[in-house]
Structure formats: structure tokens, C-alpha cells
Amino acid sequence: MQLLKIRLDKIDQVDDDFQKLCNSFSEIRWGLVSKDFIGVNINKYARLCGIARPFGIVIEYDDFRNIPKDTRHSFVKQTRKFVGIVDDVDVWVTNEISDQLIPREKVREAPEVHIAGLCIKTEGDDIKALIAKRNSDRKLFPSMYEGCGGQLKYSESFVEGVKRHFSREMHIDVDVIESIYSLYKIEVPGEPLIPGIRFLCKYIDGTPKSKNHTEVKWVSKDELIKIPSSKFIPGLKEEFINFLDKFIDRNL
């Protein structure tokens, strides 16, 4: 950390000196790796300087996992692809570089995306909804009712992700009704925004249970309506009822 701070301070000093001497020299570029610049590292160093052009700072993540807080620069983590280097390279880049339009062949973004499902089961004309109360020690929405979901895995479809979460967390198999869905987002102060998509699902098999919830139960639509909205993740009760109404309308 201290080594990186020294290097960033030196970059600031050089940039300031060049600015004072000649404005045309202000567009200087930097690529930082901590290893000796020999062999493959010369190639990597050249690539880092290349994406820093015409200005900005690029730092190899494997060499500097943490960025000093007392610096005037703001960094974003990216995964870059370089010609001549087999593996992807994780880097820190300054905002002026991260904001550039970059073809997908040259950068691999890794945003966190969530998927979720609200499950129903039909017994003749009777329809029940599955709700689960989160454990009280959960960081987000403790002791509130929800459906089931979580992070989407790399190279996984929305439907595959929903089925996986129900299978592993609730121990049941479901079908995903792809035509009934909604978009949502998770916003926590000081944390990156997480986009998500939620589907209505139909129960197939299994006994619902979860170690991450104190209560997992089936309720009728009337019972669902009677539970106060404050006991659910914000907006979820109303969304569940909306999903149920759409399902009923399509199956009359």
C-alpha cells in the first residue's frame, strides 16, 4: 500500500511539473506493475501504457490489491484482454479511462446481477404462495418475508439461476414462468447498485425448507393480503399479488 502511494504521489508530481512546463505534455500516460520489466512483463507494461493513452493511470490489480484512500485519483476495477497475453488481466483504472466506450473484445466487465423467484403451487382451483422469513442476523432486510434468489453465476441464464437458487436454498424444483417478471434493484448506501430480475415460478416437487430462514410456508392469496406489507421486503407483497393476478387472468 505504501509503495503504491509513493508511486501515485510521484505521478502527481510529474504531471504537475509537466503541466507547468508545457501544456502539450500534460497528456501523459502511466502503466504500473510491481515486477521487474523483463520478459512478459515488458509486454504487459506496454499494454498497460497503451490503454492509459492519452491520459490516466492503469495499475495491475494482482500487484496492488488495495488503493490508498488519500489520493486525488478515483479508481475503478476492470478486467482487460490483451493481444499477446493469454490470461485476462485485472487492473485499476482512473475514471477517464473507465468511462471510455470499449469493445467487449477488449474488456470483461464483472457486475453483480441478482435473480429471484416468487413461487406458487396449484391444487385444483386453489393457488398458494410460498413465502420465507429471513433470519434475524441477515445484513439486509432481517426478519422480513421474501421469495428466493441471489447472485447470478458467471455464464448462467436467468432461468438457470432461479432454478438453482430454489433447488439449493429451498430444496424444491420449480418451473420459471418467463412471461411474468419484473425488474428490481438493490441500493445500499456506500455499496454498488445491484440490478435484478424477478420471475413468477410454479412449484414442481420437494418440501420447502431453508437454513437461511426462520419460517417457510405456503399461504393462500387471502392470507397473503392480510399480512402487513411492512413484514415483507419493500414492495414485494404488492408485486407477489400482482404476479398472482396475472397468472389467474391467463389461466381462467
C-alpha positions as CSV (number, residue, x, y, z in Angstrom):
1,M,0.0,0.0,0.0
2,Q,2.8,2.4,0.9
3,L,4.7,1.6,-2.2
4,L,1.7,2.3,-4.4
5,K,1.0,5.6,-2.5
6,I,4.6,6.7,-3.2
7,R,4.2,5.9,-6.9
8,L,0.9,7.7,-7.2
9,D,2.4,10.8,-5.5
10,K,5.3,10.7,-7.9
11,I,2.9,10.5,-10.8
12,D,1.1,13.5,-9.5
13,Q,4.4,15.4,-9.1
14,V,5.5,14.6,-12.6
15,D,2.1,15.6,-14.1
16,D,2.1,18.9,-12.2
17,D,5.7,19.6,-13.3
18,F,4.9,18.9,-16.9
19,Q,1.8,21.0,-16.7
20,K,3.8,23.9,-15.5
21,L,6.4,23.5,-18.3
22,C,4.2,22.8,-21.2
23,N,0.5,22.1,-21.6
24,S,1.2,19.7,-24.5
25,F,3.0,17.4,-22.1
26,S,0.0,17.2,-19.8
27,E,-1.4,14.2,-21.6
28,I,0.9,11.7,-20.1
29,R,0.1,8.1,-19.6
30,W,1.1,5.6,-16.9
31,G,1.1,1.8,-16.5
32,L,2.2,0.3,-13.2
33,V,3.3,-3.2,-12.3
34,S,5.5,-4.0,-9.4
35,K,7.6,-6.7,-11.0
36,D,10.9,-6.2,-13.0
37,F,10.2,-5.1,-16.5
38,I,11.7,-8.2,-18.2
39,G,10.2,-10.9,-20.4
40,V,6.4,-11.0,-20.4
41,N,6.3,-8.0,-18.1
42,I,7.7,-5.7,-20.8
43,N,4.8,-6.8,-23.0
44,K,2.3,-6.3,-20.1
45,Y,3.8,-2.9,-19.3
46,A,3.4,-1.8,-22.9
47,R,-0.2,-2.9,-22.9
48,L,-1.0,-1.1,-19.7
49,C,0.5,2.1,-21.1
50,G,-1.5,1.6,-24.2
51,I,-4.9,1.6,-22.5
52,A,-3.8,4.6,-20.4
53,R,-3.4,6.6,-23.6
54,P,-3.9,9.6,-24.0
55,F,-4.0,10.2,-20.2
56,G,-4.8,8.4,-17.0
57,I,-3.4,5.7,-14.7
58,V,-3.6,1.9,-15.0
59,I,-2.5,-0.3,-12.1
60,E,-2.2,-4.1,-12.2
61,Y,-4.6,-5.4,-9.5
62,D,-2.5,-8.5,-8.7
63,D,0.3,-6.3,-7.6
64,F,-1.8,-3.7,-5.7
65,R,-5.0,-5.2,-4.3
66,N,-5.8,-2.0,-2.3
67,I,-5.8,1.6,-3.4
68,P,-4.7,4.3,-1.0
69,K,-7.6,6.5,0.1
70,D,-5.6,9.7,0.5
71,T,-5.1,10.2,-3.2
72,R,-6.7,12.7,-5.6
73,H,-7.4,9.9,-8.1
74,S,-10.5,7.8,-8.3
75,F,-10.1,4.2,-9.5
76,V,-12.4,1.5,-10.9
77,K,-11.6,-2.2,-11.2
78,Q,-11.7,-3.7,-14.6
79,T,-10.7,-7.0,-16.3
80,R,-8.9,-6.4,-19.6
81,K,-8.0,-8.6,-22.5
82,F,-4.6,-8.0,-24.2
83,V,-3.3,-9.3,-27.5
84,G,-0.2,-11.5,-26.8
85,I,-1.2,-12.2,-23.2
86,V,-3.2,-15.4,-22.7
87,D,-4.9,-14.7,-19.4
88,D,-7.2,-11.7,-18.7
89,V,-5.6,-9.0,-16.6
90,D,-7.3,-7.4,-13.6
91,V,-6.5,-3.7,-13.4
92,W,-7.4,-0.5,-11.6
93,V,-8.1,2.4,-14.0
94,T,-8.9,6.0,-13.4
95,N,-12.3,7.3,-14.2
96,E,-11.4,9.0,-17.5
97,I,-10.3,5.5,-18.8
98,S,-13.3,3.6,-17.3
99,D,-15.7,6.0,-18.9
100,Q,-14.4,5.3,-22.4
101,L,-16.5,3.2,-24.8
102,I,-14.6,-0.1,-25.0
103,P,-15.5,-3.0,-27.3
104,R,-16.4,-6.2,-25.4
105,E,-13.4,-8.0,-27.0
106,K,-11.1,-5.7,-25.0
107,V,-12.7,-5.6,-21.6
108,R,-14.6,-8.1,-19.4
109,E,-17.0,-6.3,-17.1
110,A,-18.0,-8.2,-13.9
111,P,-21.1,-6.5,-12.5
112,E,-23.1,-8.3,-9.8
113,V,-26.6,-9.2,-11.0
114,H,-29.3,-10.8,-8.9
115,I,-32.2,-13.1,-9.9
116,A,-35.2,-14.1,-7.8
117,G,-38.4,-16.0,-7.9
118,L,-41.8,-15.9,-6.3
119,C,-43.2,-19.4,-6.2
120,I,-46.8,-20.6,-6.4
121,K,-48.5,-24.0,-6.4
122,T,-51.9,-25.0,-7.7
123,E,-54.2,-27.6,-6.1
124,G,-57.3,-27.7,-8.3
125,D,-58.7,-24.2,-8.2
126,D,-56.7,-23.3,-5.1
127,I,-53.5,-21.3,-5.5
128,K,-50.9,-20.9,-2.7
129,A,-47.8,-18.7,-2.5
130,L,-44.5,-19.6,-0.9
131,I,-43.0,-17.0,1.5
132,A,-39.9,-17.3,3.6
133,K,-38.9,-15.1,6.6
134,R,-35.2,-14.1,6.5
135,N,-33.0,-14.9,9.6
136,S,-32.7,-12.0,12.1
137,D,-28.9,-11.8,11.6
138,R,-29.1,-11.0,7.9
139,K,-27.4,-7.8,6.9
140,L,-30.2,-6.8,4.5
141,F,-33.9,-7.0,5.4
142,P,-33.6,-9.1,8.6
143,S,-36.8,-11.0,9.7
144,M,-38.7,-9.9,6.6
145,Y,-40.6,-12.1,4.2
146,E,-39.2,-12.8,0.7
147,G,-39.3,-15.3,-2.1
148,C,-36.0,-16.9,-3.1
149,G,-33.0,-15.7,-5.1
150,G,-29.4,-14.3,-5.0
151,Q,-26.5,-13.7,-7.3
152,L,-26.4,-14.9,-10.9
153,K,-23.4,-17.1,-11.6
154,Y,-21.0,-16.4,-14.5
155,S,-22.3,-17.7,-17.8
156,E,-25.7,-18.7,-16.3
157,S,-29.1,-17.8,-17.8
158,F,-31.8,-16.1,-15.7
159,V,-33.9,-19.2,-15.7
160,E,-31.0,-21.5,-14.7
161,G,-30.1,-19.1,-11.8
162,V,-33.7,-19.0,-10.4
163,K,-34.0,-22.8,-10.6
164,R,-30.5,-23.2,-8.9
165,H,-31.4,-21.0,-6.0
166,F,-34.7,-22.7,-5.3
167,S,-33.1,-26.1,-5.5
168,R,-30.1,-25.3,-3.3
169,E,-31.7,-22.9,-0.8
170,M,-35.3,-24.1,-0.6
171,H,-34.8,-27.7,-1.7
172,I,-37.6,-27.6,-4.2
173,D,-37.8,-27.8,-8.0
174,V,-39.7,-25.1,-9.9
175,D,-40.6,-24.1,-13.4
176,V,-40.0,-20.5,-14.3
177,I,-42.8,-18.6,-16.0
178,E,-40.7,-16.3,-18.1
179,S,-43.6,-14.1,-19.3
180,I,-44.4,-12.9,-15.8
181,Y,-41.4,-10.9,-14.4
182,S,-40.3,-7.6,-13.0
183,L,-37.1,-5.7,-12.7
184,Y,-35.7,-4.5,-9.4
185,K,-32.5,-3.1,-7.9
186,I,-30.7,-3.3,-4.6
187,E,-29.4,0.1,-3.3
188,V,-27.4,0.2,-0.1
189,P,-25.5,3.4,0.9
190,G,-21.8,3.1,0.2
191,E,-22.3,-0.1,-1.9
192,P,-22.6,-0.5,-5.7
193,L,-26.1,-0.7,-7.2
194,I,-27.2,-4.3,-7.9
195,P,-29.7,-4.8,-10.7
196,G,-32.0,-7.8,-10.6
197,I,-34.9,-9.6,-12.3
198,R,-37.7,-11.5,-10.5
199,F,-39.9,-14.2,-12.1
200,L,-43.1,-16.0,-11.1
201,C,-42.3,-19.7,-10.6
202,K,-44.5,-22.8,-10.4
203,Y,-43.8,-25.5,-7.8
204,I,-42.9,-29.0,-9.2
205,D,-41.6,-31.1,-6.3
206,G,-39.9,-31.2,-2.9
207,T,-40.5,-30.0,0.6
208,P,-39.5,-26.3,1.1
209,K,-37.1,-25.6,3.9
210,S,-34.1,-23.3,4.4
211,K,-31.4,-22.8,6.9
212,N,-31.3,-19.1,6.0
213,H,-34.9,-18.5,7.0
214,T,-36.8,-18.9,10.3
215,E,-40.0,-19.7,8.6
216,V,-41.0,-21.1,5.2
217,K,-44.7,-21.6,4.5
218,W,-47.4,-21.7,1.9
219,V,-50.2,-19.1,2.2
220,S,-53.4,-18.5,0.2
221,K,-53.9,-15.2,-1.6
222,D,-56.3,-14.1,1.1
223,E,-53.7,-14.9,3.8
224,L,-51.0,-13.1,1.8
225,I,-53.2,-10.0,1.6
226,K,-53.8,-10.0,5.3
227,I,-50.0,-10.0,6.2
228,P,-48.9,-6.3,6.6
229,S,-46.7,-5.0,3.8
230,S,-44.1,-3.9,6.4
231,K,-43.3,-7.5,7.1
232,F,-42.1,-8.0,3.5
233,I,-39.0,-6.7,1.7
234,P,-40.2,-3.3,0.4
235,G,-42.7,-3.6,-2.4
236,L,-42.6,-7.4,-2.5
237,K,-46.1,-8.2,-1.2
238,E,-47.7,-5.9,-3.8
239,E,-45.5,-7.5,-6.5
240,F,-46.5,-11.0,-5.4
241,I,-50.2,-10.2,-5.6
242,N,-49.7,-8.6,-9.0
243,F,-47.9,-11.8,-10.2
244,L,-50.8,-13.9,-8.8
245,D,-53.4,-11.8,-10.6
246,K,-51.6,-12.0,-13.9
247,F,-51.3,-15.8,-13.5
248,I,-55.0,-16.1,-12.6
249,D,-56.1,-13.9,-15.6
250,R,-54.1,-16.1,-18.0
251,N,-55.5,-19.3,-16.7
252,L,-59.2,-18.6,-16.4
